[in-house]
Amino acid sequence: MFSHLFFIFTTNSDAQDLLIFGHNIDSWLIYVLIFFGLTSLGFVSVWLIGFLKESRQSGKTIKQPWE
């Protein structure tokens, strides 16, 4: 019952001074941006490494789509 009241807020200014695990909402937004940036870099690097390994194993050169 208490947790339900703890997470309810009506405006963004209500959550401005709220501490979640000891950090304010501005810190959590920065952490989320860093997390999304690192996961997107990880996704792109896995895709690129797989693409390069596949092109080396096939022995063909990388061609443009219009060739």
ZARO-996552 format. One line per field, with one value per atom (N, C-alpha, C): residue number from 1; residue in three letters; atom name; x, y, z. Coordinates in Angstrom, 2 decimals. Layout:
N
k: NUM:...;
r: Ala:...;
a: CA:...;
px: X:...;
py: Y:...;
pz: Z:...;
// end
This chain:
67
k: 1:1:1:2:2:2:3:3:3:4:4:4:5:5:5:6:6:6:7:7:7:8:8:8:9:9:9:10:10:10:11:11:11:12:12:12:13:13:13:14:14:14:15:15:15:16:16:16:17:17:17:18:18:18:19:19:19:20:20:20:21:21:21:22:22:22:23:23:23:24:24:24:25:25:25:26:26:26:27:27:27:28:28:28:29:29:29:30:30:30:31:31:31:32:32:32:33:33:33:34:34:34:35:35:35:36:36:36:37:37:37:38:38:38:39:39:39:40:40:40:41:41:41:42:42:42:43:43:43:44:44:44:45:45:45:46:46:46:47:47:47:48:48:48:49:49:49:50:50:50:51:51:51:52:52:52:53:53:53:54:54:54:55:55:55:56:56:56:57:57:57:58:58:58:59:59:59:60:60:60:61:61:61:62:62:62:63:63:63:64:64:64:65:65:65:66:66:66:67:67:67;
r: Met:Met:Met:Phe:Phe:Phe:Ser:Ser:Ser:His:His:His:Leu:Leu:Leu:Phe:Phe:Phe:Phe:Phe:Phe:Ile:Ile:Ile:Phe:Phe:Phe:Thr:Thr:Thr:Thr:Thr:Thr:Asn:Asn:Asn:Ser:Ser:Ser:Asp:Asp:Asp:Ala:Ala:Ala:Gln:Gln:Gln:Asp:Asp:Asp:Leu:Leu:Leu:Leu:Leu:Leu:Ile:Ile:Ile:Phe:Phe:Phe:Gly:Gly:Gly:His:His:His:Asn:Asn:Asn:Ile:Ile:Ile:Asp:Asp:Asp:Ser:Ser:Ser:Trp:Trp:Trp:Leu:Leu:Leu:Ile:Ile:Ile:Tyr:Tyr:Tyr:Val:Val:Val:Leu:Leu:Leu:Ile:Ile:Ile:Phe:Phe:Phe:Phe:Phe:Phe:Gly:Gly:Gly:Leu:Leu:Leu:Thr:Thr:Thr:Ser:Ser:Ser:Leu:Leu:Leu:Gly:Gly:Gly:Phe:Phe:Phe:Val:Val:Val:Ser:Ser:Ser:Val:Val:Val:Trp:Trp:Trp:Leu:Leu:Leu:Ile:Ile:Ile:Gly:Gly:Gly:Phe:Phe:Phe:Leu:Leu:Leu:Lys:Lys:Lys:Glu:Glu:Glu:Ser:Ser:Ser:Arg:Arg:Arg:Gln:Gln:Gln:Ser:Ser:Ser:Gly:Gly:Gly:Lys:Lys:Lys:Thr:Thr:Thr:Ile:Ile:Ile:Lys:Lys:Lys:Gln:Gln:Gln:Pro:Pro:Pro:Trp:Trp:Trp:Glu:Glu:Glu;
a: N:CA:C:N:CA:C:N:CA:C:N:CA:C:N:CA:C:N:CA:C:N:CA:C:N:CA:C:N:CA:C:N:CA:C:N:CA:C:N:CA:C:N:CA:C:N:CA:C:N:CA:C:N:CA:C:N:CA:C:N:CA:C:N:CA:C:N:CA:C:N:CA:C:N:CA:C:N:CA:C:N:CA:C:N:CA:C:N:CA:C:N:CA:C:N:CA:C:N:CA:C:N:CA:C:N:CA:C:N:CA:C:N:CA:C:N:CA:C:N:CA:C:N:CA:C:N:CA:C:N:CA:C:N:CA:C:N:CA:C:N:CA:C:N:CA:C:N:CA:C:N:CA:C:N:CA:C:N:CA:C:N:CA:C:N:CA:C:N:CA:C:N:CA:C:N:CA:C:N:CA:C:N:CA:C:N:CA:C:N:CA:C:N:CA:C:N:CA:C:N:CA:C:N:CA:C:N:CA:C:N:CA:C:N:CA:C:N:CA:C:N:CA:C:N:CA:C:N:CA:C:N:CA:C;
px: 0.82:0.00:0.87:1.92:2.80:3.56:3.99:4.74:3.87:2.57:1.67:1.63:1.60:1.60:2.96:4.02:5.38:5.64:5.10:5.39:4.37:3.35:2.34:2.77:2.80:3.00:2.13:1.76:0.81:1.49:2.61:3.32:4.81:5.55:6.99:7.71:7.17:7.83:7.75:6.76:6.69:7.86:8.32:9.41:10.77:10.82:12.09:12.97:12.40:13.17:13.16:12.61:12.52:13.87:14.31:15.56:15.24:15.81:15.65:17.00:17.09:18.34:19.43:19.05:19.99:20.41:19.85:20.20:18.94:19.10:17.94:17.67:16.60:16.15:17.12:17.82:18.79:19.95:20.40:21.47:21.02:19.79:19.28:19.13:18.76:18.67:20.03:21.07:22.42:22.86:22.56:22.91:22.21:20.95:20.20:20.79:21.16:21.78:23.10:23.91:25.17:24.91:23.93:23.59:23.12:22.23:21.76:22.89:23.80:24.94:25.85:26.15:27.02:26.36:25.07:24.41:24.28:24.08:24.02:25.39:26.46:27.81:28.09:27.64:27.80:27.04:25.83:25.04:25.69:26.14:26.76:28.08:28.86:30.14:29.94:28.96:28.68:28.24:27.39:26.93:28.09:28.95:30.07:31.10:31.42:32.38:31.85:30.57:29.98:29.98:29.72:29.73:31.12:32.14:33.51:34.00:33.66:34.05:33.37:32.12:31.40:31.98:32.36:32.92:34.31:35.08:36.40:36.29:35.33:35.18:34.68:33.87:33.35:34.40:35.40:36.45:36.06:34.85:34.40:34.67:34.87:35.02:33.65:33.64:32.38:31.98:30.79:30.32:29.21:29.07:27.96:26.66:25.53:24.27:23.95:24.45:24.12:25.08:26.09:27.03:26.53;
py: -1.18:0.00:1.26:1.26:2.42:2.61:1.51:1.64:2.25:2.00:2.58:4.10:4.58:6.02:6.64:5.87:6.37:6.69:5.90:6.07:6.94:7.42:8.26:9.72:10.40:11.84:12.44:13.68:14.29:15.16:15.78:16.62:16.27:16.78:16.53:17.19:18.28:18.94:18.09:17.18:16.28:15.31:14.90:13.93:14.60:15.90:16.62:16.36:16.36:16.18:14.74:13.83:12.44:11.76:11.01:10.27:8.80:8.23:6.81:6.16:5.26:4.61:5.65:6.76:7.78:8.77:8.68:9.60:10.31:11.55:12.29:11.92:12.44:12.05:12.51:13.62:14.09:13.11:12.54:11.55:10.30:9.87:8.67:8.90:10.10:10.39:10.30:10.77:10.67:9.21:8.43:7.01:6.27:6.60:5.94:6.30:7.56:7.96:7.24:7.11:6.39:4.92:4.32:2.92:2.71:3.57:3.44:3.65:4.58:4.80:3.59:2.99:1.81:0.61:0.41:-0.73:-0.54:0.69:0.91:0.71:1.12:0.85:-0.65:-1.36:-2.81:-3.47:-3.04:-3.61:-3.37:-2.15:-1.81:-2.56:-2.69:-3.39:-4.88:-5.52:-6.93:-7.10:-6.22:-6.30:-6.10:-5.13:-4.83:-5.95:-6.49:-7.60:-8.82:-9.13:-10.25:-10.04:-8.82:-8.51:-8.66:-8.19:-8.30:-9.75:-10.53:-11.95:-12.71:-12.41:-13.10:-12.75:-11.50:-11.11:-11.70:-11.88:-12.50:-13.99:-14.67:-16.11:-16.43:-15.58:-15.86:-15.59:-14.78:-14.50:-13.47:-13.00:-11.99:-10.60:-9.67:-8.30:-7.71:-6.71:-6.03:-5.16:-5.41:-4.65:-3.70:-2.67:-1.74:-2.38:-2.01:-2.63:-2.43:-1.36:-1.12:-1.81:-2.53:-3.24:-4.64;
pz: 0.00:0.00:0.00:0.83:0.89:-0.42:-1.04:-2.29:-3.39:-3.34:-4.32:-4.18:-2.96:-2.72:-3.01:-2.84:-3.04:-4.51:-5.44:-6.85:-7.59:-6.93:-7.58:-7.49:-8.64:-8.63:-9.73:-9.54:-10.47:-11.51:-11.18:-12.13:-12.10:-13.07:-13.11:-11.95:-11.43:-10.30:-9.03:-8.95:-7.81:-7.79:-8.96:-9.04:-9.04:-9.04:-9.13:-7.90:-6.74:-5.51:-5.00:-5.77:-5.36:-5.54:-4.55:-4.62:-4.86:-5.90:-6.20:-5.99:-5.02:-4.62:-4.33:-3.76:-3.34:-4.41:-5.62:-6.70:-7.18:-7.60:-8.11:-9.57:-10.10:-11.44:-12.52:-12.30:-13.29:-13.45:-12.34:-12.40:-13.15:-12.89:-13.56:-15.07:-15.48:-16.91:-17.58:-16.91:-17.46:-17.53:-16.48:-16.49:-17.63:-17.87:-18.95:-20.31:-20.50:-21.77:-22.00:-20.94:-21.06:-21.38:-20.71:-20.96:-22.40:-22.89:-24.27:-25.26:-24.98:-25.86:-25.93:-24.78:-24.76:-25.43:-25.19:-25.82:-27.32:-27.79:-29.24:-29.87:-29.19:-29.71:-29.74:-28.72:-28.71:-29.84:-30.10:-31.19:-32.53:-32.78:-34.06:-34.23:-33.15:-33.27:-33.56:-32.93:-33.21:-34.65:-35.14:-36.53:-37.49:-37.23:-38.12:-38.11:-36.95:-36.88:-37.61:-37.45:-38.16:-39.66:-40.09:-41.52:-42.10:-41.39:-41.89:-41.90:-40.87:-40.86:-41.99:-42.25:-43.32:-44.68:-44.88:-46.17:-46.37:-45.31:-45.44:-45.74:-45.12:-45.32:-46.72:-47.28:-48.61:-49.68:-49.41:-50.36:-51.39:-51.37:-52.33:-51.79:-52.70:-52.27:-51.97:-51.16:-50.81:-51.98:-52.52:-53.67:-53.25:-54.02:-53.80:-54.32:-53.78:-54.20:-55.69:-56.30:-57.70:-58.66:-58.14:-59.02:-59.31;
// end
